[in-house]
Amino acid sequence: MQHIKAAMKGKNDAFSRVVHKTAYYGNIHIGKPAQTITVVFDTGSGNLMVPSTLCTDSACQRHKRFDPSLSKTVVNMQSGGQPAGAFESRDQLTVTFGTGEITGVFLKDDVCIGNLCANMEFIGASHETEEPFGSFNFDGVLGLALSGMTQGPNFSLMNRMEAAGNLKHALFSVFLSDSDDEDSEITFGDIKEERMVGQMFWVPVSRHTGYWQVQMEDIAFNNERQSLCSDCQVAVDTGTSMLAGPSHVIDALTSRLKVRHDCSNYDDLPDLGFIVSGHVMNLKPAEYVDNSGGYCSLSLMSLDVPPPNGPLFIFGDPFLRKFYSAYDRRNERVGFAVARHIGIPDEKSQALLVSLNGAGEVSRGKGFLAPSQ
């Protein structure tokens, strides 16, 4: 099992349980008395969206639904941020995803992670399509993106926590387990030094899209630049279980890597590195190749996001299992460090991250910037 940890100013750390399947998710508590809802912690979206008892679709009925009538503290809201009148028709919002959509009404209530709480607005689903939501093991989504992706400032968990003065720092950090022998952890308000090998380097958010998005300089094979993506952007997305990139870059990678379907060259494949802020963050073939039953294929998905937001890579779970990440809301920057995993020597883990000097040459273990709070 995994944990969520909330670091709070002047309080002890709070925990709740997280389950790891193809997504990382855990419990939150809404209302008074508290109703427990399981959510994905998603840096790629901005709002809290949970099924409500207004939703009678089969996708909703398979999950825990928030019942506003049971909460003493809930307020029915309109889209403009004002309370809805008792006999007033309710504003609704429809959010379209790649393979489905959610429609919901606006609510306001206390939302707690462990014993860290914020009074915030969120969306209670009144309709969910069967695909993909009916098959999810979790109930809803807790968006942790920047303000550009929220319905408004009162919909941002981090904004509401910071306004309440509960956070030690206006950031959160994410550690994803690499095996069943360790716990995953999301820490609100702090960075856990024991979760990383070496020190963290920070990269400013490059576009004000709402994504935790940074500039990528190039792609490397075994720490050698490939001149494949000189002006790419990267969105760090804890809610995505894959790696994705522009189709022309994925096509070029497919051509150059030449992953054989019979896996005969699997052991000879290079480290695949992404160069960000002069640092190469490497993935081993196990992270970028599907190797199942003696059949191998490149596990990078094509995704074409047009300018000005793209060309855009998505760093999902395969990347985040190898690199501990931090999301600094106040300074709008993302931090990266090699993740420390049970059973893997620090020296081996540290080799995944190298820095490049001005000439583009590799320099191991140098040039890292310590976290500044």
N, C-alpha and C positions, 0 to 999 in steps of 0.2 A: 504494500500500500504506500501511497505517497501523502505528503502533507502540503498544506498551504500555511505559510507563516506571515503574520502581520506584525510589522515592527511599529510600535506606537510610542509617541512621546509621553514619558512619565508613567508608562504602564508595562506590564509583562507582555511577552510575546503571546499571540493567540494562534491556535492551530485549528484546522479542520481537515477532514480526510479527503484525499484525491484518488481517483482510480485511473489506471493507465491502460488503455487499449490502443486504438488508432488515434485517439485524441486524449488530451490531458484535461481532466475536469474534476470539480470538487463542489462542496456544498456551500451555499450561502443561505441566509435566513432573512425573510421579509415579513414585516408587520409585527403587530403585537396582539395576541401571542404570536410567537415566531412560527412561520411556515418554512420548511426546509425545501429548497429547490437546488437541483444539481445543474451547474453551468460550466461551459467551456470558458476559460479565461483567454480572451481573443484580442490580441493587439492589432488585428486587421479590421476591426469594426468599432463603433463608438458608443453604442447604446446597450443598456440592459434590456433584453427581450425574453420574456418567460410566458409559457402557456397560462391562460387564465380560465376560470370556469365559464366564461362567456363563449369559449371555443368548444364545440361538440364534434369537431372533425376527429376521425379515427387517429390521426397523427397526434393530436392533443390528448386524447383519452388514453393513449399508451404511456403518458408521462404524468408526473406530478404537476397539478395545476394550482396556481395561486388563486385563492378565493377571497376577493376583496370584502365580502360580507362578514368574514371571520376576523378581520383586523380592526381594532379600535382606533388605529392611527392613520388609516388609508384616506387619501383625498382623491376624488375623481377630478381629472384635469382636462383642460382643452389644450390645443396645440400651441397657443400663444402664451402659455404659462399661467393662466388664470384658472381658479377652480370652476368646475362645471356646476351649473345649477341643478337642483333636484329633478326638474322636469325638462331640462335642456338637452337637445340632441347632442351626442358626443362626436367630437372630431376623431377621425381615424387616420392611420398612417399605413401605407403598404410599402414593404421593402422587398425588392426583387433580388433573388440570388441566382446563381448560375443555372440551377435546375429546379427552382421553386420560388415560392413567395410566402411572406407572412403579413397579415393585416392585423392591426391591433389598436387599442385605445390607450389613452394616456393616464397614468396613475402616479401618485406620489406617496412614499412611505419610507420607513426606516429600513435600510438594507445593511446587514451585518455580515462580516467575515470573521469568524471567531467572535471575540468581544469588541471588535473594532467596527463602529457603525457610522453611517452617514444617512441623512435624510435627503432623498433624491427622487427625481422623476424617472419613470421607466415605462416600457411598453408592455401591456398585457395582451397577449395574442387572442384574437377572436376568430382567427382563421389561419390554418397552416396546411399547405399542400402535403399530400402523402409522401411525395418525393421532394427532397431527401429526408424530411424531418421525421417521418414515421419510423425510420430504421435507426435513429440515433439512440445511443445509450444514455445520453444526458437530456435534461429537460429544456434548457435555454442557453442563452449566450450572454456573457458579461463582456461588453466591449471596453477595451482599454486603450483605444487609439487616441490621438490628439484631438483637439477641439474641432478641427475642420470636418470630422466625421460624426460628431454628435448632433443630436437634434437641438441642443442648446446647452449652456453651461451647467444647468441644473441636472442634466442627464449624465454628466461625467462623474464617475465614482471618485477618481483622483481629485477632481476639482472640489467636490463636496467634502472629501476627507481633509483636504488641505485647508479649506475654509473653516472647518470645525476645529483646526489646530491639533488634530490627533497624530499626524505623521511626524516622525523624526526628521525625515527629509522628503521632499516632494518628488519621489521616484519609487519605482518598484523593480525587482529583479527576478529573473526566471532561471531555474535549474531544472532540466529535464533528465530523468534517469535513463541510463543506457542498458539496464538489466533489471530483473526482478529482485535483485539483492540490495537495492537502494531506493530511497524515497525521492520523489520529485518535490519541488518546493517553489512557491511564489512568495516573495517577501515584500510586503508593502511598507515603504518607509526606510528601507536600508539595503545594503549590499553585504553579502556574506563572504568574507574573505576565505573561509574554509571550503567554499564551493568552487574555488578557482585555483588554477596553477599559474604562478607568476602574477603579474598585475594587469589591471584593466586599461585598455586605451579607449578614448572617447572620440566619437565622430559626430559632427553637427548634423541635425536634420537638414536635408538639402532642398526640399520642396515643401511648401505649406499646403499639402493635400489632405492632411489628417493622418496619413500613414506615418509610421516610424520609418522614414525613408532616408537613405543615405546614398552618397555618390560612390560608384564602383569604378576603379581605374582600369581594370583588365582582368583577364582570366589567366591562370598559370598552370602548366603541367610540371610537376616536380620542381616548383618554385621558379620556373622560367616563363616569362611573359609570352603570350600567344597572339597579342594584337587582335583580339576577337571582340572586345567590347570596351572601347575607349571612353564612351560617354553614356554608360548604363547607370540606371538607378536600381537600388535594392530596397525592398520593403521587408522588414523583419516581422513575421506573422506567426504568432504562437497558435493560431487557430487553423493552420494549414498543415496537413500531414505529408506534404511533398515539397520538392524543389521545382521551380518553374522559371522559365526565361523566354526572351524573344525567340520566335521561330527560326530566324536566320542564324542566331547564335547556337541554338540547340542543333540545327542542321549541321553547322560547322563542327560542333563538338562530336556529333555522331560520326561525321566523316573522318575526323582526325583520331578519335579514340579507337574506332573500329572494334567495338566490343563484339566478339564472336558469339553467336547464339549457342554454340556448343560449350562455351565457357573455357575453351582451350587456351585463351590468352589472358584469363582473369588475373592470374598471379603476376602478370607482366604489366598490368595497367598502372598508369601514373597516379600520384596524388593530384587531385583536382582542386586548385586553389583559386580563391576569389580575393582580389587585391583591393583593399579598402584603406584609405588614409596611410598608404605606404606599408601596410601589413598584409601578408599573405595568410589567409585562413584556409587551411587544407582539409579536404575530405578524402578518406580512403575509398577504394572501390566498393567496399561494403555499404557505404553511404550513398553512392550515386549509381550503383548497378543493382538491378533485381537479379538475384541468383537463386533460382528455385528449381529443384528437381533436375539439375544439369542443364537448365536453359537460362541463358543470360541475356539481358537487354538493358539499355540505358534507361534509368528511371527518372529522367528529367522531362518535365512536361512543357510543351510549347504554350506560351501565353503572350499575346501581342497587345500591349498597352500603348496607345498612341502618345506622341508628345502633346503637352509639355510634361506629363507625368512619366512617360516612358521614353525609351525602352526600359522595361522594368523586370528585374528578377524578383522572385519571392523566395525568401529564406524561411522554410518551414521546419517541421520537427527534425528531419535528418540533420540539418545544420545545427539546430538549437540543442540537440543532444550532445554535440561535441563542443559547443561554445556557450558559456555562461553569458547571459545578456542582462543589461540594465537599461532602464528607460527613465530618463531625467526630464520630467515635465517642465520644471521651472526654466531650465537652461536649453530645452529642446535639443537633446543629444542622446545618442545611443552608445552604450559601453559594451565592449566585447573582451572576453578573456577565455582561455582554454578551461573547459570544465574539468573538475577533478572527479574521477569515477573510482569506485571501489575495485581493487584488484589490478589497476593500471598504474605502473610507476609514473611518477611525476615527469621524469626525464622523457619517457615515451610520449606522454600527453603533450608536453611543451613543444615537441617537434612539429606539432600541427600548426603552430603559429610562428612565423618568422617576420622580421622587419627588413625592408629594403633600404639601402643607403641611397644617396643622391644619384649614384651611377646605375641604380637598378639592381645592385648586387645584394645577395642575401646576407643578412647579419642576424644570427640567432641570439635571442635573449637580450636584445638591446632595444633601446628607444621606446620602451613602454611607459605610458603615462599613468601614474597612480590616480585613483579616484579622488576628485576634489569635491568636498561637500560645502 
